[in-house]
Amino acid sequence: MVKRLLLTALLLGSGLAHAEQASHNADEGFTRPLQDLTFVAGPDTFVSASSAAMQVYDPLERWNRSIYQFNYRLDQWLMLPAVQGYVYVTPKPLRRGVSNVFSNLGDVTSLGNSLLQLKGQRAMRTTARLLFNTLLGVGGLWDPATAMGLPKEREDFGQTLGHYGVPSGAYLVLPVFGPSSLRDSTGLLADTVAANNLNYLDVAESSRQHPQIKVLEAIDTRYVTPFKYGQLNTPFEYSRVRYLYGEMRRLQVSE
Amino acid sequence: MLRLTRLAAMLAGLFLTTSAQATRIDASTYGYPISNPFEATISGTPPNLRPSVPDDEDIKQSDYRLHLHTDGAKRLPDIFWNGSSLPYRLARQDGPAPLIFIIAGTGAAYSSGTVESLKRLFYGAGYHVLQLSSPTSYDFITAASTSATPGISRDDAQDLYRVMEAIKAQHDDLQVSAYHLTGYSLGALNAAFVSQLDEQRKGFNFKRVLLLNPPVDLLTSIDNLDRLSQAQLQLQGRAASFDLLFDKLARYFKDKGRIEIDQALLHDFQNSRERLSTPAMAALIGSAFRFSVADIVFTSDLINRRGLITPPQQQFNYATELTPLFQKAAACNFRCYAEQQLLPMWQVQHPGASLAQLNQQVSLRALQGYLSNTPKIAVMSNADDLILGPGDLSFLRQTFGPRLSVYPLGGHCGNLDYRVNTDAMLEFFRG
């Protein structure tokens, strides 16, 4: 009896030992990736982090939400069909050219704001871009500066204000323009006024006489903006965009 | 003629042996550079190790919308007007070609990054590509789900199948030589159930079906993901916040001298001194999923008038502040959704059924017989996949045999755009 028990125990034992050895290679090498983490009980990170992300100063939320919906529909029914038509009738190189022209004009704004922020190197790089694009590329129709390793740097007056410590203030959704803030709306206004007064390459003047230029600029702006309403695919898109806008601007100002 | 068949048999034999060998991927020769599964999950494959694929501008593609007039769509308050029809994307080749359906993962839309990258791969290899949102995504729940309570795999498959047939009818001019099916993460589980349904309905007669990083035991997977948001962080007394992440990004950009957001960003960032710790990455992954869960919890409750999140008498207009409702929904994790919404709905038809029983019915295990006897279905998974538990890979091996490939690294779906994997995917569908 004892002998039999012993034998069974031995068999069992060896079976176990065998299984243990096999388990090293078994389960197809599964590494249990969560085993090295420490977990805490109680309210989780997501609850506190996501609720912090929702705390954006937005005293005009009701108004902003309505404008957001207005913009959404405007985009769906006017801007995106316009872009679609634009893509349909223009070949790719031409569209690229148009984008470069307008982004080149944007460089004037960037340059002014880089100088205002005394970002010397940045201003020099933007100046170089401007020169390359205007002199080498005909009116910026192609973008050799990017090809030459000078990536696009956007500086606007909202950033300049932020650089000098002006807080962003209340969140604002502007009709047509979309997410903004009190500070950035002021900046946008200043940049627009400045661009119109500078009249670089006579564009501001020409577009007063030929409003189609403004239309083309609007379509191009939409064409190069990757954001699409509904794309976040969440019932809480307004809040998510509001948070991301704030963080994006914070990044741009601090950099 | 005889020689030809013999040659064919020999070639088939060769193919079988290579595919059997390909199921054990050697860690030393695999070459995927990211050994931390959390980092792999977040940042995917470094750009220089991805396959070359067509530019978006060279892909003939459009977004369409499907109006299915579901009860959910009818019951939706006006402010969610964009949810009443289901968007999807079709990339079409010029002539006749095989068509592949891609089903997105948990909460993800037809246009999300992983679906887009799979689209570029298959389009470049000559397929028509049809991109579908996950049954757990906001647009699908509102516009295409019968119960507006996703998670019952068989029901989700029926909803998907209805969508796929409606899309097929909507594009009857498309010349399709054969139908294929794939999905990643939860979308892979959906694909398995859709494939089984197709055996009865025969609407597509899928030639090949590929499951990428599927959950095996659904409850294990959702518990794993829930736990990620409980990972202990070293915050030195600060409250957990996404701002901390953006602060790191800001410092990183400052060091770099400029802001550049491109494919290489995450890799460069993780190689900088601002790199995220493993627990922080875990919490970030957990958070990404929890945003999806909050959407599911809110939308399902709203459409079914369960009153858990949205008070039944709540009126919505275009100016309604939704933040308090989000905060309520955000406190409910995957398991909370399963217990508070999914299980009670299931119990209406299965009185007294437990969550464990429900789990049996909705997991891959419920299809074991079908999966083990269906040679056209294959699986790719990773030894360090975050959504798996002990025994899951063994189950896949028992069920699929040589049709399972286990890669040593990649985390959850991080290696789907690694050249070794994409080559294997294309090879599988070519075979």
Chai-1 contact restraints between the chains, C-beta under 6 A:
chainA,res_idxA,chainB,res_idxB,connection_type,confidence,min_distance_angstrom,max_distance_angstrom,comment,restraint_id
A,D27,B,L393,contact,1.0,0.0,6.0,A-B,restraint_1
A,D27,B,S394,contact,1.0,0.0,6.0,A-B,restraint_2
A,E28,B,L393,contact,1.0,0.0,6.0,A-B,restraint_3
A,E28,B,R397,contact,1.0,0.0,6.0,A-B,restraint_4
A,E28,B,V406,contact,1.0,0.0,6.0,A-B,restraint_5
A,G29,B,A383,contact,1.0,0.0,6.0,A-B,restraint_6
A,F30,B,A383,contact,1.0,0.0,6.0,A-B,restraint_7
A,F30,B,L393,contact,1.0,0.0,6.0,A-B,restraint_8
A,T31,B,A383,contact,1.0,0.0,6.0,A-B,restraint_9
A,T31,B,D384,contact,1.0,0.0,6.0,A-B,restraint_10
A,P33,B,P37,contact,1.0,0.0,6.0,A-B,restraint_11
A,P33,B,D384,contact,1.0,0.0,6.0,A-B,restraint_12
A,P33,B,L386,contact,1.0,0.0,6.0,A-B,restraint_13
A,L37,B,A231,contact,1.0,0.0,6.0,A-B,restraint_14
A,L37,B,A282,contact,1.0,0.0,6.0,A-B,restraint_15
A,T38,B,Q232,contact,1.0,0.0,6.0,A-B,restraint_16
A,F39,B,R227,contact,1.0,0.0,6.0,A-B,restraint_17
A,F39,B,Q230,contact,1.0,0.0,6.0,A-B,restraint_18
A,V40,B,Q230,contact,1.0,0.0,6.0,A-B,restraint_19
A,V40,B,Q232,contact,1.0,0.0,6.0,A-B,restraint_20
A,D44,B,S229,contact,1.0,0.0,6.0,A-B,restraint_21
A,D44,B,Q230,contact,1.0,0.0,6.0,A-B,restraint_22
A,T45,B,S229,contact,1.0,0.0,6.0,A-B,restraint_23
A,T45,B,A240,contact,1.0,0.0,6.0,A-B,restraint_24
A,T45,B,A283,contact,1.0,0.0,6.0,A-B,restraint_25
A,F46,B,S229,contact,1.0,0.0,6.0,A-B,restraint_26
A,F46,B,S287,contact,1.0,0.0,6.0,A-B,restraint_27
A,F46,B,R290,contact,1.0,0.0,6.0,A-B,restraint_28
A,V47,B,A330,contact,1.0,0.0,6.0,A-B,restraint_29
A,V47,B,A331,contact,1.0,0.0,6.0,A-B,restraint_30
A,S48,B,A239,contact,1.0,0.0,6.0,A-B,restraint_31
A,S48,B,A240,contact,1.0,0.0,6.0,A-B,restraint_32
A,A49,B,A240,contact,1.0,0.0,6.0,A-B,restraint_33
A,A49,B,S241,contact,1.0,0.0,6.0,A-B,restraint_34
A,A49,B,F242,contact,1.0,0.0,6.0,A-B,restraint_35
A,S50,B,A330,contact,1.0,0.0,6.0,A-B,restraint_36
A,S51,B,Q327,contact,1.0,0.0,6.0,A-B,restraint_37
A,A52,B,S241,contact,1.0,0.0,6.0,A-B,restraint_38
A,A53,B,F242,contact,1.0,0.0,6.0,A-B,restraint_39
A,M54,B,T323,contact,1.0,0.0,6.0,A-B,restraint_40
A,E61,B,E321,contact,1.0,0.0,6.0,A-B,restraint_41
A,R62,B,A319,contact,1.0,0.0,6.0,A-B,restraint_42
A,R65,B,A319,contact,1.0,0.0,6.0,A-B,restraint_43
A,S66,B,Y318,contact,1.0,0.0,6.0,A-B,restraint_44
A,S66,B,A319,contact,1.0,0.0,6.0,A-B,restraint_45
A,Q69,B,Y318,contact,1.0,0.0,6.0,A-B,restraint_46
A,K92,B,E57,contact,1.0,0.0,6.0,A-B,restraint_47
A,G230,B,N82,contact,1.0,0.0,6.0,A-B,restraint_48
A,N233,B,A109,contact,1.0,0.0,6.0,A-B,restraint_49
A,N233,B,S137,contact,1.0,0.0,6.0,A-B,restraint_50
A,N233,B,Y138,contact,1.0,0.0,6.0,A-B,restraint_51
A,N233,B,D139,contact,1.0,0.0,6.0,A-B,restraint_52
A,T234,B,Y138,contact,1.0,0.0,6.0,A-B,restraint_53
A,T234,B,D295,contact,1.0,0.0,6.0,A-B,restraint_54
A,P235,B,F298,contact,1.0,0.0,6.0,A-B,restraint_55
A,P235,B,T299,contact,1.0,0.0,6.0,A-B,restraint_56
A,F236,B,F326,contact,1.0,0.0,6.0,A-B,restraint_57
A,S239,B,T323,contact,1.0,0.0,6.0,A-B,restraint_58
A,E247,B,F246,contact,1.0,0.0,6.0,A-B,restraint_59
A,L251,B,A250,contact,1.0,0.0,6.0,A-B,restraint_60
A,S254,B,A250,contact,1.0,0.0,6.0,A-B,restraint_61
A,E255,B,F253,contact,1.0,0.0,6.0,A-B,restraint_62
A,E255,B,K254,contact,1.0,0.0,6.0,A-B,restraint_63
A,E255,B,I259,contact,1.0,0.0,6.0,A-B,restraint_64
